[in-house]
Amino acid sequence: MVDFLQELITLGDPERFLSPHRTHRSIAAICSQIEEIILGGSILMDPADPPEYQYPRLAYRPKDWESKLPLVNTSSMVSELAPVVLHLRHVVNPGDVLIIEEPEAHLHPAMQVQLMRQLAAMIKAGIHMIVMTHSGWVLEELANLVRLSSLPESGRAGIDGSDLALEKHQVGVWLFEPGRHDEGSGVTQIEIDESGLYPSGLDDVAVQLHNNWAQVTRQLEN
């Protein structure tokens, strides 16, 4: 956490800000996609002035707005994803390891799917990633992208995310479950099952909710 905050603060150093590292073309495109498709606006950063007394000024400009909002006045979705965009744009290079905890936080399910596709694009750009998630939507889209790699190029036409297919060897999924007798967590690597999904158990909640709905519906009809 300290490393993360220190890195974010030093992005505003004028010397570094005015001479930023050259963002890899693929990574720059990913930043633009996150801003356009998910955030609906641009993440902006002005260097601290004077640098020794202030943090950099972070802001968000919604699409088609001339003015910009301080990041602290934006939605939790924007404020959560802004550091990811900034790190990609100013820090991360192919070959680096990027760790993201619960990227689905504060995102509508449709946007969780879109973000998973951008995570896949990061992998294809050469960024190594460790992602922690509690989202069935994220895992389902990941499974879809891995299964796409089993199709020939000609068979992927018309499928959303077809250009972001991931090979099985590029992805590993591990399930963490409470251990017995309070002995920490058990960790199990899981593979895509016959249904084409990662058997994480996250969809059990949806199944139970549907069963409860069906039970209530039957009772009402009776």
PyMOL commands that set and color helices and strands:
alter all, ss='L'
color gray80, all
select helices_A, chain A and resi 2-10+14-18+25-39+71-73+76-90+109-124+136-148+153-155+162-164+168-170+180-182+204-221
alter helices_A, ss='H'
color red, helices_A
select strands_A, chain A and resi 41-46+57-62+69-70+97-101+128-132+173-178+185-190
alter strands_A, ss='S'
color yellow, strands_A
deselect
rebuild
show_as cartoon
